[in-house]
Amino acid sequence: MTIANEANITTKTIMLIDEEVNVREIVELCLKDLAGWNVIIADSPLNGLRIAALYHPDAIILDVSMQGMNSFRFMNKLRSNPETEAIPVVVLSAKARWIDSRILQQYKIAGVILKPFDPVKIPNQITALLGWDLIMPVES
């Protein structure tokens, strides 16, 4: 049983959209093991839109440098859908250094985590960007 269960706190569900399998595996493992969050995986922005509308995750972690649908087109579609418009998005990307506060505001992006990242710190970085309290899982 985790502290979250004992305190009757709902576990967060995070959707991770990244086409790199290794990145998905590392981030998923850290979010599950270190933060106790549920993780839903999408390997493309198009799949991410479908999954977000279906599962309504608490947040989306998005790599902005993927093939196929442009990530900012993804953001426009996400924000134009009443079912997904309020889902917070954190960008996780090596190519996000150019994103400034104007772009963050325009696309309602909560913040940016640059690759390479420290996997152990990623849950705390996400919670800081989203203003969440991190409940670390504890086995009883």
C-alpha positions as CSV (number, residue, x, y, z in Angstrom):
1,M,0.0,0.0,0.0
2,T,1.3,3.5,-0.8
3,I,1.0,6.7,1.1
4,A,-1.3,7.9,-1.6
5,N,-3.6,4.9,-0.9
6,E,-3.5,5.5,2.8
7,A,-4.3,9.2,2.5
8,N,-7.0,8.4,-0.1
9,I,-5.2,10.4,-2.7
10,T,-5.9,9.6,-6.4
11,T,-2.9,8.4,-8.3
12,K,-2.0,10.6,-11.3
13,T,-2.1,9.3,-14.8
14,I,0.5,10.6,-17.2
15,M,0.6,10.2,-20.9
16,L,4.0,10.1,-22.5
17,I,4.3,10.9,-26.2
18,D,7.8,10.0,-27.5
19,E,8.9,8.0,-30.5
20,E,12.1,6.9,-28.9
21,V,11.6,3.5,-27.3
22,N,14.5,3.8,-24.9
23,V,13.3,7.2,-23.6
24,R,9.7,5.9,-23.2
25,E,11.0,2.9,-21.2
26,I,13.2,5.0,-18.9
27,V,10.6,7.7,-18.3
28,E,7.8,5.2,-17.7
29,L,9.9,3.3,-15.2
30,C,10.8,6.4,-13.3
31,L,7.3,7.8,-13.2
32,K,5.8,4.5,-12.1
33,D,8.5,3.5,-9.6
34,L,9.5,6.8,-8.1
35,A,6.2,8.7,-8.2
36,G,3.7,5.9,-8.2
37,W,1.9,7.3,-11.2
38,N,0.1,5.4,-13.9
39,V,1.7,5.9,-17.3
40,I,0.0,5.7,-20.7
41,I,2.3,5.5,-23.8
42,A,1.8,7.0,-27.2
43,D,4.4,6.6,-29.9
44,S,3.2,9.6,-32.0
45,P,1.2,12.8,-31.6
46,L,-1.7,11.4,-33.6
47,N,-2.0,8.4,-31.3
48,G,-1.6,10.8,-28.4
49,L,-4.6,12.8,-29.5
50,R,-6.8,9.6,-29.6
51,I,-5.5,8.4,-26.3
52,A,-5.9,11.8,-24.5
53,A,-9.5,12.0,-25.6
54,L,-10.2,8.5,-24.5
55,Y,-8.4,8.4,-21.1
56,H,-8.2,12.1,-20.0
57,P,-4.7,11.9,-18.4
58,D,-3.8,14.3,-15.6
59,A,-0.8,15.5,-17.7
60,I,1.0,14.9,-21.0
61,I,4.8,14.7,-21.4
62,L,5.5,15.5,-25.1
63,D,8.6,15.3,-27.2
64,V,8.4,18.1,-29.7
65,S,10.8,16.7,-32.3
66,M,8.9,13.7,-33.7
67,Q,8.1,12.5,-37.1
68,G,4.6,12.7,-38.6
69,M,2.3,15.3,-37.1
70,N,4.0,18.5,-36.0
71,S,4.0,18.8,-32.2
72,F,2.6,22.3,-32.3
73,R,-0.2,21.1,-34.6
74,F,-0.8,18.5,-32.0
75,M,-1.0,21.2,-29.3
76,N,-3.5,23.2,-31.4
77,K,-5.7,20.1,-31.9
78,L,-5.4,19.2,-28.2
79,R,-6.4,22.7,-27.1
80,S,-9.3,22.9,-29.6
81,N,-11.0,19.7,-28.2
82,P,-13.2,20.5,-25.2
83,E,-12.3,17.0,-23.8
84,T,-8.6,17.6,-23.8
85,E,-8.1,21.4,-23.8
86,A,-7.3,21.6,-20.0
87,I,-4.8,18.8,-19.9
88,P,-1.4,20.3,-18.8
89,V,1.6,19.6,-21.2
90,V,5.2,19.4,-20.3
91,V,7.7,19.3,-23.2
92,L,10.6,16.8,-22.9
93,S,13.0,17.3,-25.8
94,A,16.6,18.0,-26.8
95,K,15.4,20.5,-29.3
96,A,13.4,22.7,-27.0
97,R,16.0,25.2,-26.0
98,W,14.5,27.7,-28.4
99,I,11.0,27.6,-26.8
100,D,10.5,31.0,-25.0
101,S,7.8,32.2,-22.7
102,R,5.7,33.5,-25.6
103,I,5.5,30.1,-27.1
104,L,4.8,28.5,-23.7
105,Q,1.9,30.9,-23.3
106,Q,0.6,30.5,-26.8
107,Y,0.3,26.7,-26.6
108,K,-0.4,26.6,-22.8
109,I,2.7,24.5,-22.1
110,A,3.4,24.2,-18.4
111,G,7.2,24.0,-18.9
112,V,10.2,22.3,-20.6
113,I,12.5,19.5,-19.5
114,L,15.6,19.3,-21.7
115,K,17.1,16.0,-22.9
116,P,19.4,14.6,-21.7
117,F,17.6,14.5,-18.4
118,D,18.3,12.9,-15.1
119,P,15.8,10.0,-14.9
120,V,15.7,10.1,-11.1
121,K,14.8,13.8,-11.0
122,I,12.1,13.7,-13.7
123,P,9.1,13.1,-11.3
124,N,10.2,16.1,-9.2
125,Q,10.7,18.3,-12.3
126,I,7.2,17.4,-13.5
127,T,5.6,18.1,-10.2
128,A,7.4,21.4,-9.9
129,L,6.3,22.5,-13.3
130,L,2.7,21.4,-12.7
131,G,2.4,22.6,-9.1
132,W,1.7,19.1,-7.8
133,D,2.7,17.6,-4.5
134,L,4.9,14.5,-5.1
135,I,3.7,11.5,-3.1
136,M,6.6,8.9,-3.1
137,P,5.3,5.3,-3.0
138,V,6.2,3.5,0.2
139,E,5.7,-0.3,0.6
140,S,4.0,-1.4,3.8
